């Protein structure tokens, strides 16, 4: 019966594309005779073309890119909708490509992705604005680091960067305090939800099926094929890994893209036949945002301090409604087991008392920040591949040449600038692996 369901999903028209896989199953049971039902010890099996695991912005973009090349794509998402994780819990900044080492994937994909993103947003009327950004040194000891950042950006091919004196920067932003700054005119902001909604619609129009509330719980190699184990998400709520989790559906795709974000390494560990040595260790850093209340927006540009360990510092971000938010900070999360990661059981709450650490950091460049003006906003978790005081690790895009499994692509550590890079990553995946 589940086999009939997935066949229906692959063939159905655009109006049916966003049906819940196992919701269809329940409805089909009611119209299926007892003799046709799958027995309790038999799991439906179905061959499909391409499966993308995870409907974050990168997964959606990859699905769209493959669909545009004529492939039949199924996106399997454990949440009730797309973009509920890291893709909707970030600064919504379009990065220019300044910070990343030369020839790194982050640098290459950010520069290319930024160009593609602005072009896509203009073509599809996605709300966005090229606001420009000031990276500021608030004391003279930070100037060498500022110059280092500038050189990184120039080597990465970011146009328009220039160093300006503090006096000139403060003329541009009267509420700002700094001794020197880098002006990045190509930086901006984007409405990430509108972007994802457009990408989903375009993918669906080219035949992609989005299946929500359905989770890939593992996989194995059968013969020379990948087999994915699928379960309904609600069946995982009480699972603590002490019992064997049985799949409700087995899919045999020609191509699998593991774009599960925070869960990607934990999921990869559940692929029998994939050696653990090729799966990088996962680290998690929570970042909280606070919004500015009862105050006219003090800045017109994005304002960034010198980066800190694990992030880019508590910076000023503007949204398209003119609201100002500060963040994210960096709070390393220890003791995250694979099951918690696999099921996205993270604490996203923002405690008001955390603002006490924000005020002194913000006042380094915005001294007129008033007491009591910060309100808790939201938080996100960075899917990192390096821990505290370790050198940052690049995006990891693994294919058969790395892990030896035909048709499997793992996307690990797609943190910032993942949103900016999404279209470039999708273009790379769909070109190299198809």
ROVO-208119 format. One line per 4 residues: number of its first residue (from 0); their letters; for each residue x, y negated, z of C-alpha. Coordinates in Angstrom, 3 decimals, always signed. Layout:
N
NUM = A = X,Y,Z ~ ...
END
This chain:
434
0 = XXXX = +0.000,+0.000,+0.000 ~ +2.859,-2.403,+0.797 ~ +4.358,-1.366,-2.521 ~ +1.192,-2.509,-4.255
4 = XXXX = +1.389,-5.752,-2.306 ~ +4.914,-6.598,-3.413 ~ +4.056,-5.696,-7.005 ~ +1.135,-8.082,-6.798
8 = XXXX = +3.387,-10.803,-5.379 ~ +5.881,-10.454,-8.215 ~ +3.181,-10.635,-10.886 ~ +0.816,-13.171,-9.344
12 = XXXX = +0.340,-16.672,-10.664 ~ +1.432,-19.943,-9.058 ~ -1.703,-20.259,-6.944 ~ -0.856,-17.031,-5.122
16 = XXXX = +2.868,-17.537,-4.754 ~ +2.918,-18.720,-1.165 ~ +0.861,-15.901,+0.304 ~ +2.115,-14.194,+3.441
20 = XXXX = +3.473,-10.789,+2.438 ~ +2.033,-8.855,+5.346 ~ -1.097,-10.982,+5.464 ~ -1.780,-9.656,+1.972
24 = XXXX = -1.090,-6.198,+3.320 ~ -3.734,-6.524,+6.018 ~ -6.306,-7.792,+3.538 ~ -5.485,-4.986,+1.103
28 = XXXX = -5.905,-2.322,+3.778 ~ -9.554,-3.211,+4.131 ~ -10.159,-2.434,+0.473 ~ -7.947,+0.655,+0.267
32 = XXXX = -9.229,+4.181,+0.763 ~ -7.856,+6.356,+3.551 ~ -6.192,+8.669,+1.029 ~ -4.216,+5.794,-0.525
36 = XXXX = -2.762,+4.464,+2.717 ~ +0.886,+4.860,+3.531 ~ +1.520,+7.396,+6.274 ~ +3.094,+6.300,+9.542
40 = XXXX = +6.366,+8.075,+8.747 ~ +6.693,+6.819,+5.164 ~ +7.951,+3.326,+4.357 ~ +6.982,+1.706,+1.020
44 = XXXX = +9.907,+1.151,-1.353 ~ +10.028,-1.309,-4.242 ~ +12.603,-2.478,-6.764 ~ +12.801,-6.258,-7.321
48 = XXXX = +15.105,-8.628,-9.172 ~ +16.459,-11.300,-6.810 ~ +15.895,-11.892,-3.086 ~ +16.906,-15.049,-1.233
52 = XXXX = +16.873,-14.653,+2.542 ~ +15.997,-17.951,+4.211 ~ +13.924,-20.910,+3.034 ~ +16.135,-23.716,+4.237
56 = XXXX = +17.167,-26.385,+1.780 ~ +20.081,-24.308,+0.451 ~ +17.996,-21.137,+0.080 ~ +15.243,-23.055,-1.688
60 = XXXX = +17.742,-24.731,-4.001 ~ +19.350,-21.378,-4.832 ~ +15.947,-19.827,-5.567 ~ +15.050,-22.731,-7.851
64 = XXXX = +18.367,-22.532,-9.708 ~ +17.994,-18.799,-10.321 ~ +14.350,-19.172,-11.354 ~ +15.315,-21.867,-13.853
68 = XXXX = +17.620,-19.271,-15.428 ~ +14.730,-16.876,-15.891 ~ +15.208,-14.602,-12.893 ~ +12.318,-13.278,-10.814
72 = XXXX = +12.973,-14.477,-7.287 ~ +11.425,-13.663,-3.926 ~ +12.307,-15.893,-0.943 ~ +11.811,-14.170,+2.400
76 = XXXX = +11.451,-16.545,+5.362 ~ +10.828,-15.480,+8.960 ~ +9.165,-18.776,+9.922 ~ +5.639,-19.864,+8.944
80 = XXXX = +6.955,-22.425,+6.454 ~ +10.108,-23.618,+4.729 ~ +12.827,-25.768,+6.265 ~ +11.950,-25.295,+9.941
84 = XXXX = +15.531,-24.798,+11.146 ~ +18.709,-26.783,+10.522 ~ +17.293,-28.249,+7.310 ~ +14.734,-30.287,+9.265
88 = XXXX = +16.926,-30.997,+12.291 ~ +19.689,-33.212,+10.954 ~ +20.474,-36.848,+10.203 ~ +19.059,-36.715,+6.642
92 = XXXX = +22.230,-38.461,+5.503 ~ +23.515,-38.223,+1.950 ~ +27.248,-37.930,+2.545 ~ +29.735,-39.372,+0.092
96 = XXXX = +32.355,-36.627,+0.635 ~ +34.908,-38.532,+2.685 ~ +35.858,-36.341,+5.608 ~ +36.724,-32.976,+4.121
100 = XXXX = +40.148,-31.578,+3.130 ~ +41.052,-31.874,-0.515 ~ +39.878,-28.985,-2.719 ~ +37.777,-27.512,+0.083
104 = XXXX = +34.303,-26.253,-0.806 ~ +32.845,-28.886,+1.491 ~ +34.645,-31.644,-0.412 ~ +33.868,-30.254,-3.867
108 = XXXX = +30.211,-29.446,-3.194 ~ +29.578,-32.671,-1.290 ~ +30.879,-34.940,-4.051 ~ +29.110,-33.013,-6.802
112 = XXXX = +26.001,-32.421,-4.684 ~ +25.664,-36.082,-3.812 ~ +25.622,-37.024,-7.487 ~ +23.125,-34.266,-8.265
116 = XXXX = +20.962,-35.207,-5.275 ~ +20.673,-38.890,-6.168 ~ +19.858,-37.955,-9.763 ~ +17.250,-35.410,-8.659
120 = XXXX = +15.639,-37.811,-6.193 ~ +15.402,-40.548,-8.804 ~ +13.937,-38.199,-11.399 ~ +11.377,-36.633,-9.041
124 = XXXX = +10.485,-39.732,-6.997 ~ +11.902,-38.324,-3.755 ~ +12.143,-41.102,-1.129 ~ +15.799,-41.996,-0.633
128 = XXXX = +18.017,-45.046,-0.265 ~ +21.694,-45.655,-0.931 ~ +22.230,-47.683,+2.236 ~ +26.001,-47.550,+2.430
132 = XXXX = +27.977,-46.648,+5.526 ~ +30.555,-48.255,+7.784 ~ +33.048,-45.987,+9.535 ~ +34.391,-48.090,+12.369
136 = XXXX = +37.482,-48.226,+14.544 ~ +36.556,-49.883,+17.818 ~ +40.121,-50.129,+19.126 ~ +43.522,-50.452,+17.480
140 = XXXX = +44.587,-46.944,+18.460 ~ +41.913,-45.568,+16.109 ~ +43.203,-47.385,+13.009 ~ +45.647,-44.609,+11.972
144 = XXXX = +42.797,-42.114,+12.087 ~ +40.669,-44.510,+10.032 ~ +43.407,-44.682,+7.396 ~ +43.611,-40.892,+7.375
148 = XXXX = +39.862,-40.689,+6.730 ~ +40.204,-43.196,+3.886 ~ +42.951,-41.128,+2.254 ~ +40.843,-37.989,+2.533
152 = XXXX = +37.996,-39.735,+0.770 ~ +40.177,-41.093,-2.023 ~ +41.748,-37.670,-2.618 ~ +38.276,-36.161,-2.770
156 = XXXX = +37.276,-38.514,-5.588 ~ +34.867,-40.697,-3.616 ~ +34.506,-43.988,-5.462 ~ +34.154,-47.453,-3.968
160 = XXXX = +35.841,-46.858,-0.600 ~ +37.640,-49.798,+0.908 ~ +39.000,-50.865,+4.273 ~ +37.678,-54.144,+5.615
164 = XXXX = +38.701,-56.195,+8.632 ~ +36.535,-56.155,+11.704 ~ +35.543,-59.770,+11.129 ~ +34.163,-58.962,+7.689
168 = XXXX = +32.388,-55.846,+8.940 ~ +30.769,-57.865,+11.723 ~ +29.613,-60.455,+9.204 ~ +27.833,-57.651,+7.382
172 = XXXX = +26.417,-56.310,+10.659 ~ +26.239,-59.036,+13.348 ~ +25.401,-56.527,+16.122 ~ +28.487,-54.452,+15.338
176 = XXXX = +31.756,-54.588,+17.250 ~ +34.898,-53.163,+15.634 ~ +38.486,-54.010,+14.750 ~ +38.483,-52.414,+11.286
180 = XXXX = +36.116,-50.365,+9.145 ~ +35.765,-48.324,+5.977 ~ +32.905,-49.295,+3.694 ~ +31.368,-46.332,+1.864
184 = XXXX = +28.820,-47.714,-0.615 ~ +27.763,-44.259,-1.894 ~ +26.412,-42.961,+1.418 ~ +22.667,-42.964,+1.966
188 = XXXX = +19.577,-41.255,+3.377 ~ +16.931,-38.935,+1.965 ~ +13.541,-37.618,+3.006 ~ +14.570,-33.985,+3.439
192 = XXXX = +11.010,-32.665,+3.702 ~ +9.970,-34.312,+0.431 ~ +13.117,-32.950,-1.184 ~ +12.401,-29.400,-0.041
196 = XXXX = +8.730,-29.680,-0.993 ~ +9.725,-30.697,-4.516 ~ +12.272,-27.884,-4.819 ~ +9.738,-25.329,-3.574
200 = XXXX = +7.145,-26.538,-6.071 ~ +9.607,-26.403,-8.937 ~ +10.774,-22.920,-7.938 ~ +7.176,-21.701,-7.723
204 = XXXX = +6.354,-23.192,-11.110 ~ +9.141,-21.028,-12.546 ~ +7.867,-17.841,-10.953 ~ +9.433,-17.756,-7.498
208 = XXXX = +7.448,-16.104,-4.700 ~ +7.790,-17.498,-1.177 ~ +6.966,-15.024,+1.569 ~ +6.674,-16.490,+5.079
212 = XXXX = +6.369,-14.828,+8.505 ~ +8.412,-11.943,+7.109 ~ +11.886,-11.055,+8.325 ~ +14.804,-9.181,+6.835
216 = XXXX = +15.928,-7.133,+9.856 ~ +18.848,-5.360,+8.212 ~ +19.894,-3.333,+5.237 ~ +21.979,-0.486,+3.924
220 = XXXX = +23.621,+0.735,+0.751 ~ +21.802,+3.563,-1.007 ~ +23.703,+4.955,-3.926 ~ +24.965,+1.824,-5.620
224 = XXXX = +22.010,-0.327,-4.549 ~ +21.319,-2.687,-1.683 ~ +18.277,-1.807,+0.380 ~ +16.719,-4.532,+2.536
228 = XXXX = +14.651,-3.665,+5.602 ~ +11.640,-5.960,+5.981 ~ +9.342,-6.409,+8.952 ~ +6.588,-8.774,+9.920
232 = XXXX = +8.050,-11.511,+12.107 ~ +5.476,-11.150,+14.857 ~ +6.655,-7.591,+15.471 ~ +10.056,-8.919,+16.554
236 = XXXX = +8.819,-11.093,+19.403 ~ +9.197,-8.450,+22.099 ~ +12.174,-6.713,+20.520 ~ +15.309,-6.715,+22.724
240 = XXXX = +17.505,-4.414,+20.620 ~ +17.120,-1.530,+23.063 ~ +14.664,+0.193,+20.772 ~ +15.003,+1.105,+17.117
244 = XXXX = +13.288,-1.444,+14.933 ~ +11.550,+0.288,+12.067 ~ +11.080,-1.546,+8.761 ~ +7.654,-1.859,+7.210
248 = XXXX = +8.969,-2.300,+3.686 ~ +12.173,-1.418,+1.834 ~ +13.219,-3.655,-1.054 ~ +15.877,-2.733,-3.612
252 = XXXX = +16.949,-6.002,-5.286 ~ +19.539,-6.419,-7.989 ~ +20.818,-9.541,-6.237 ~ +20.612,-10.670,-2.590
256 = XXXX = +21.568,-14.121,-1.296 ~ +21.936,-14.207,+2.490 ~ +21.104,-17.862,+3.129 ~ +19.747,-17.334,+6.637
260 = XXXX = +21.625,-20.298,+8.136 ~ +22.090,-19.843,+11.878 ~ +21.197,-16.172,+11.539 ~ +23.374,-15.377,+8.516
264 = XXXX = +26.322,-13.792,+10.399 ~ +24.053,-11.852,+12.767 ~ +22.021,-10.566,+9.830 ~ +25.154,-9.573,+7.920
268 = XXXX = +26.208,-7.453,+10.906 ~ +23.000,-5.486,+10.451 ~ +23.881,-4.532,+6.869 ~ +25.158,-0.968,+7.208
272 = XXXX = +28.147,-0.578,+4.928 ~ +29.317,-4.193,+5.223 ~ +32.569,-4.210,+7.160 ~ +32.548,-6.465,+10.223
276 = XXXX = +36.024,-7.745,+9.417 ~ +34.630,-9.824,+6.536 ~ +31.953,-11.443,+8.725 ~ +33.319,-14.606,+10.377
280 = XXXX = +32.575,-15.237,+14.057 ~ +29.626,-17.534,+14.698 ~ +29.729,-20.590,+16.951 ~ +26.832,-22.841,+17.824
284 = XXXX = +26.880,-26.537,+18.658 ~ +23.675,-28.312,+19.625 ~ +23.319,-31.943,+18.666 ~ +20.702,-34.229,+20.239
288 = XXXX = +19.252,-37.412,+18.754 ~ +17.769,-40.386,+20.562 ~ +15.619,-43.066,+18.973 ~ +15.749,-46.786,+19.616
292 = XXXX = +12.506,-48.102,+21.104 ~ +10.930,-51.548,+21.291 ~ +13.796,-53.166,+19.416 ~ +14.126,-54.505,+15.902
296 = XXXX = +16.504,-52.367,+13.874 ~ +19.956,-53.838,+14.604 ~ +21.713,-52.409,+11.526 ~ +21.175,-52.162,+7.784
300 = XXXX = +23.996,-49.707,+7.139 ~ +24.748,-46.337,+8.616 ~ +27.339,-46.830,+11.354 ~ +29.779,-44.031,+12.130
304 = XXXX = +32.501,-43.976,+14.780 ~ +35.722,-41.993,+14.424 ~ +34.803,-38.254,+14.297 ~ +35.017,-36.168,+17.464
308 = XXXX = +35.666,-32.488,+18.030 ~ +32.863,-30.505,+16.434 ~ +31.062,-33.393,+14.754 ~ +31.132,-36.894,+13.313
312 = XXXX = +30.434,-38.694,+16.584 ~ +27.287,-40.365,+17.899 ~ +26.411,-42.438,+14.870 ~ +23.639,-44.743,+13.734
316 = XXXX = +21.204,-43.283,+11.241 ~ +18.309,-45.113,+9.647 ~ +15.233,-43.364,+8.368 ~ +13.148,-44.503,+5.440
320 = XXXX = +10.594,-46.076,+7.801 ~ +13.230,-48.312,+9.330 ~ +13.522,-46.420,+12.599 ~ +16.974,-46.233,+14.160
324 = XXXX = +18.255,-43.021,+15.706 ~ +21.543,-42.247,+17.404 ~ +23.262,-38.897,+17.344 ~ +24.061,-36.171,+17.236
328 = XXXX = +26.317,-35.458,+20.159 ~ +28.099,-32.107,+20.504 ~ +27.129,-29.509,+23.090 ~ +28.759,-26.134,+22.573
332 = XXXX = +26.439,-23.222,+23.333 ~ +28.068,-20.180,+24.891 ~ +26.817,-16.634,+25.223 ~ +24.533,-16.535,+22.196
336 = XXXX = +23.943,-12.881,+21.417 ~ +23.243,-11.654,+17.922 ~ +19.604,-10.941,+18.667 ~ +18.934,-14.494,+19.887
340 = XXXX = +20.658,-15.842,+16.798 ~ +18.889,-13.372,+14.551 ~ +15.480,-14.482,+15.854 ~ +16.417,-18.207,+16.130
344 = XXXX = +15.758,-18.236,+19.881 ~ +17.483,-21.544,+20.547 ~ +16.569,-24.292,+22.975 ~ +15.777,-27.401,+20.927
348 = XXXX = +14.556,-29.539,+23.818 ~ +16.133,-32.956,+24.393 ~ +16.418,-33.933,+28.049 ~ +16.067,-37.624,+28.826
352 = XXXX = +19.036,-37.611,+31.211 ~ +21.338,-36.756,+28.307 ~ +21.002,-40.392,+27.248 ~ +23.411,-41.268,+30.059
356 = XXXX = +26.229,-39.938,+27.855 ~ +24.918,-41.751,+24.785 ~ +24.943,-45.294,+26.168 ~ +28.728,-45.627,+26.689
360 = XXXX = +29.500,-44.015,+23.327 ~ +27.101,-46.280,+21.424 ~ +28.210,-49.426,+23.261 ~ +31.707,-48.960,+21.892
364 = XXXX = +30.378,-50.323,+18.584 ~ +26.979,-51.718,+19.671 ~ +27.639,-53.565,+22.934 ~ +24.183,-55.179,+23.074
368 = XXXX = +22.376,-51.871,+23.516 ~ +19.931,-52.409,+26.368 ~ +19.422,-50.047,+29.261 ~ +16.318,-47.921,+28.881
372 = XXXX = +16.031,-48.454,+25.129 ~ +16.861,-44.865,+24.145 ~ +14.095,-42.286,+23.926 ~ +14.536,-38.530,+23.386
376 = XXXX = +14.153,-37.625,+19.734 ~ +14.988,-34.141,+18.490 ~ +17.891,-31.724,+18.322 ~ +19.491,-29.338,+15.866
380 = XXXX = +22.002,-26.499,+15.989 ~ +25.082,-26.475,+13.788 ~ +25.889,-23.047,+12.266 ~ +29.649,-23.312,+12.772
384 = XXXX = +32.478,-20.890,+12.026 ~ +34.989,-22.518,+14.383 ~ +34.724,-23.227,+18.083 ~ +35.827,-26.009,+20.457
388 = XXXX = +39.260,-27.453,+19.685 ~ +39.683,-25.172,+16.683 ~ +40.362,-26.500,+13.214 ~ +37.149,-26.845,+11.187
392 = XXXX = +36.451,-23.998,+8.772 ~ +35.184,-24.465,+5.258 ~ +31.923,-23.167,+3.818 ~ +32.191,-19.407,+3.176
396 = XXXX = +30.526,-18.032,+0.030 ~ +31.154,-14.307,-0.191 ~ +30.635,-12.077,-3.170 ~ +31.619,-8.564,-4.157
400 = XXXX = +35.255,-9.615,-4.563 ~ +35.417,-10.177,-0.791 ~ +33.189,-7.501,+0.746 ~ +32.969,-4.920,-2.054
404 = XXXX = +29.166,-4.672,-2.199 ~ +27.732,-5.381,-5.669 ~ +24.896,-7.870,-5.749 ~ +25.322,-9.288,-2.212
408 = XXXX = +26.154,-12.961,-1.646 ~ +26.664,-14.211,+1.904 ~ +26.519,-17.925,+2.677 ~ +28.185,-18.570,+6.045
412 = XXXX = +28.789,-21.787,+7.978 ~ +26.618,-24.038,+5.827 ~ +26.579,-26.941,+8.257 ~ +27.059,-30.604,+7.346
416 = XXXX = +27.331,-31.581,+4.496 ~ +24.959,-28.730,+3.631 ~ +21.969,-30.943,+2.807 ~ +24.027,-33.146,+0.490
420 = XXXX = +25.716,-30.088,-1.041 ~ +22.567,-27.991,-1.513 ~ +22.085,-28.494,-5.255 ~ +25.782,-28.011,-5.958
424 = XXXX = +25.898,-24.805,-3.911 ~ +22.840,-23.547,-5.778 ~ +24.422,-24.370,-9.125 ~ +27.601,-22.522,-8.128
428 = XXXX = +25.756,-19.419,-6.870 ~ +23.465,-19.201,-9.877 ~ +26.363,-19.679,-12.291 ~ +29.017,-17.474,-10.722
432 = XX = +26.919,-14.585,-9.481 ~ +24.312,-14.323,-12.235
END
